[in-house]
Amino acid sequence: MTEGTTTAAAESGDTLTRLEQEGEIAADYLEGLLDIADLDGDIDMDVEADRASVSIVSESARDLQKLVGRDGEVLEALQELTRLAVHRETGDRSRLMLDIGGFRAKKREELTALGAQAAVDVKTSGEPLKLAPMTPFERKVVHDAVAAAGLRSESEGEEPQRFVVVLPA
């Protein structure tokens, strides 16, 4: 094994350890919030695409819906609070993703289909297509789906009205 390979493997291991630590800190923080809110939920941790991923799951979807809010607004706020809690502990900015009751996973599926359909529409018409305003997470999923379909896309506008434009080839 070369020295560069050893260093790369060590850095990869350090990154995984750092992301696992982020997940642990986030899980502890979220468990505290669940206790305060008197809500039941289990916390699953994972590392996906170079970021910590934490999910709150429960058999009582009604309880978790309160934590998702309308269109995921409460979920987004909880994700930011959780990232701040991780930052406070580690001193590093976190890109942690939070999902509650499978909301974000379901949303990812819907947005992937939207991006794929938008790409088909643009290929057919040859005209750029502007989509509705989206959160940064939503735009990222759509950009990935458009790229997978072989087209380009870009974000335009100012938050919270920032939107994706799918461009012809």
Disulfide bonds with the S-S distance in Angstrom:
none
